[in-house]
């Protein structure tokens, strides 16, 4: 079992090698320049690596990029093996990163909250307090009420 620091270093190396190979070495038009490697994780035994990626485009381009990554998996693994110098080159698994979808969902929720806040601000613009402006009694006022 390898230590976590070694797994982290190998994951960083895999991310860099795969990104460079996608940019310069793979001639598949499905992969183009719109594929971004966002994260890489390696298991503790250094046998399997999960590569997270995002694709700029619609669902059709995402599916094409996934197919392109699957077809280039062997070439990418060979490049990782040459750069890593480990006894066993990890198998690569490509997973579409959910980060852009999650960010889009959060942005939509924040937009709804802003609209709700604006609506409340609009309704309360001309409103007045239900009671006095200062509903708290002050120490001197208790004596005045008892004297009257």
C-alpha positions as semicolon CSV with decimal commas, in nm:
position;residue;x (nm);y (nm);z (nm)
1;X;0,000;0,000;0,000
2;X;0,145;0,335;-0,105
3;X;0,128;0,642;0,112
4;X;-0,115;0,922;0,032
5;X;0,158;1,164;-0,071
6;X;0,282;0,925;-0,339
7;X;-0,072;0,867;-0,466
8;X;-0,127;1,244;-0,479
9;X;0,197;1,300;-0,672
10;X;0,104;1,025;-0,918
11;X;-0,246;1,172;-0,959
12;X;-0,098;1,515;-1,034
13;X;0,142;1,363;-1,286
14;X;-0,139;1,171;-1,456
15;X;-0,349;1,488;-1,481
16;X;-0,062;1,680;-1,642
17;X;0,039;1,402;-1,883
18;X;-0,319;1,334;-1,997
19;X;-0,388;1,706;-2,046
20;X;-0,071;1,757;-2,249
21;X;-0,132;1,446;-2,457
22;X;-0,489;1,554;-2,531
23;X;-0,369;1,898;-2,633
24;X;-0,073;1,794;-2,848
25;X;-0,063;1,421;-2,914
26;X;-0,414;1,297;-2,989
27;X;-0,544;1,386;-3,333
28;X;-0,904;1,282;-3,267
29;X;-1,138;1,566;-3,375
30;X;-1,389;1,462;-3,106
31;X;-1,143;1,567;-2,836
32;X;-1,041;1,905;-2,978
33;X;-0,959;2,189;-2,742
34;X;-1,289;2,185;-2,557
35;X;-1,200;1,896;-2,320
36;X;-1,058;2,000;-1,983
37;X;-0,910;1,764;-1,725
38;X;-1,037;1,889;-1,388
39;X;-0,917;1,629;-1,138
40;X;-0,746;1,292;-1,106
41;X;-0,769;1,042;-0,823
42;X;-0,557;0,732;-0,772
43;X;-0,641;0,439;-0,547
44;X;-0,416;0,360;-0,253
45;X;-0,250;0,066;-0,429
46;X;-0,175;0,284;-0,736
47;X;-0,352;0,039;-0,967
48;X;-0,649;0,246;-1,083
49;X;-0,680;0,613;-1,172
50;X;-1,002;0,806;-1,223
51;X;-0,971;1,109;-1,450
52;X;-1,246;1,371;-1,425
53;X;-1,308;1,590;-1,727
54;X;-1,545;1,859;-1,850
55;X;-1,650;1,935;-2,204
56;X;-1,745;2,277;-2,331
57;X;-2,049;2,220;-2,549
58;X;-2,385;2,049;-2,568
59;X;-2,479;1,690;-2,486
60;X;-2,383;1,565;-2,833
61;X;-2,029;1,701;-2,795
62;X;-2,006;1,551;-2,445
63;X;-2,101;1,207;-2,579
64;X;-1,852;1,240;-2,865
65;X;-1,576;1,344;-2,623
66;X;-1,654;1,046;-2,397
67;X;-1,626;0,811;-2,696
68;X;-1,301;0,980;-2,802
69;X;-1,150;0,943;-2,455
70;X;-1,246;0,575;-2,444
71;X;-1,081;0,516;-2,783
72;X;-0,764;0,703;-2,679
73;X;-0,741;0,530;-2,340
74;X;-0,456;0,299;-2,446
75;X;-0,241;0,576;-2,592
76;X;-0,297;0,790;-2,284
77;X;-0,211;0,502;-2,050
78;X;0,112;0,438;-2,244
79;X;0,206;0,805;-2,211
80;X;0,135;0,794;-1,838
81;X;0,348;0,480;-1,803
82;X;0,640;0,639;-1,985
83;X;0,624;0,952;-1,770
84;X;0,553;0,790;-1,433
85;X;0,821;0,523;-1,417
86;X;0,620;0,303;-1,180
87;X;0,618;-0,075;-1,179
88;X;0,252;-0,096;-1,280
89;X;0,085;0,173;-1,489
90;X;-0,259;0,251;-1,346
91;X;-0,565;0,177;-1,555
92;X;-0,745;0,496;-1,656
93;X;-1,117;0,551;-1,611
94;X;-1,270;0,869;-1,750
95;X;-1,565;1,022;-1,565
96;X;-1,753;1,333;-1,672
97;X;-1,721;1,588;-1,393
98;X;-2,050;1,709;-1,246
99;X;-1,898;2,040;-1,138
100;X;-2,044;2,257;-1,420
101;X;-2,392;2,113;-1,369
102;X;-2,370;2,167;-0,995
103;X;-2,248;2,524;-1,046
104;X;-2,535;2,589;-1,286
105;X;-2,785;2,455;-1,032
106;X;-2,640;2,674;-0,757
107;X;-2,654;2,979;-0,984
108;X;-3,020;2,908;-1,062
109;X;-3,099;2,879;-0,691
110;X;-2,916;3,204;-0,617
111;X;-3,110;3,379;-0,895
112;X;-3,438;3,257;-0,741
113;X;-3,326;3,382;-0,398
114;X;-3,234;3,723;-0,544
115;X;-3,574;3,748;-0,714
116;X;-3,749;3,652;-0,389
117;X;-3,546;3,909;-0,195
118;X;-3,632;4,178;-0,450
119;X;-4,000;4,090;-0,423
120;X;-3,990;4,114;-0,041
121;X;-3,800;4,444;-0,064
122;X;-4,064;4,576;-0,306
123;X;-4,353;4,478;-0,078
124;X;-4,188;4,622;0,234
125;X;-4,087;4,952;0,072
126;X;-4,391;5,151;0,193
127;X;-4,467;4,943;0,501
128;X;-4,460;5,077;0,858
129;X;-4,398;4,906;1,187
130;X;-4,691;4,721;1,345
131;X;-4,632;4,888;1,682
132;X;-4,401;5,161;1,799
133;X;-4,078;5,218;1,615
134;X;-3,889;5,111;1,930
135;X;-4,089;4,833;2,104
136;X;-3,846;4,797;2,396
137;X;-3,908;4,977;2,725
138;X;-3,631;5,182;2,871
139;X;-3,550;5,187;3,244
140;X;-3,671;5,545;3,295
141;X;-4,010;5,482;3,134
142;X;-4,122;5,228;3,399
143;X;-4,105;5,497;3,670
144;X;-4,302;5,745;3,458
145;X;-4,580;5,489;3,397
146;X;-4,608;5,408;3,773
147;X;-4,624;5,779;3,869
148;X;-4,913;5,853;3,633
